[in-house]
Amino acid sequence: MTSITEVKKQRLSPPNVLIKTWCTLAKDEDEQVSMHAMKMLLDTFGDLESIVEFVKSNNIKV
């Protein structure tokens, strides 16, 4: 059975291609670009551990 929290996460989760883009931009040489991408990831997932879990479970290469 799926918990309510998991359902909310699924509904609020952006498309994988957007997460891939943010991960790529997080490695950008431009500090402003990199910081903004990390902010977007952290605002979406809440913490680094959740980002890593999502990336691994969706086979997103970083």
C-alpha positions in Angstrom: 0.0 0.0 0.0 1.3 3.5 -0.9 1.5 6.1 1.9 0.0 9.5 1.5 3.4 11.1 1.7 4.6 9.0 -1.2 1.6 9.9 -3.3 2.2 13.6 -2.6 5.8 13.3 -3.6 4.8 11.6 -6.8 2.3 14.2 -7.7 4.7 17.1 -6.8 7.8 15.6 -8.4 9.0 17.4 -11.6 9.7 15.4 -14.7 12.9 13.4 -14.8 14.3 15.6 -17.7 14.0 18.6 -15.5 15.9 16.9 -12.6 18.6 15.8 -15.1 18.8 19.5 -16.3 19.2 20.7 -12.7 21.8 18.1 -12.0 23.8 19.1 -15.0 23.5 22.8 -14.2 24.6 22.1 -10.6 28.0 21.2 -12.0 28.2 24.4 -14.2 31.3 26.6 -13.9 29.1 29.7 -13.4 28.6 29.9 -9.6 25.2 31.6 -9.9 23.9 28.9 -12.3 25.2 26.1 -10.1 23.8 27.6 -6.9 20.4 28.2 -8.5 20.2 24.6 -9.8 21.1 23.3 -6.3 18.5 25.5 -4.8 15.9 24.1 -7.1 16.9 20.6 -6.3 16.9 21.2 -2.5 13.6 23.1 -2.7 12.0 20.2 -4.6 13.4 17.3 -2.5 14.2 18.9 0.9 17.6 17.4 1.4 20.7 16.0 -0.3 19.9 12.4 0.7 16.5 12.6 -1.1 18.1 14.0 -4.2 20.6 11.1 -4.3 17.8 8.6 -3.7 15.7 10.0 -6.5 18.7 10.2 -8.9 19.7 6.6 -8.2 16.2 5.2 -8.4 15.6 6.9 -11.8 19.0 6.1 -13.3 20.0 9.7 -13.7 23.7 10.1 -14.3 25.4 12.9 -12.5 
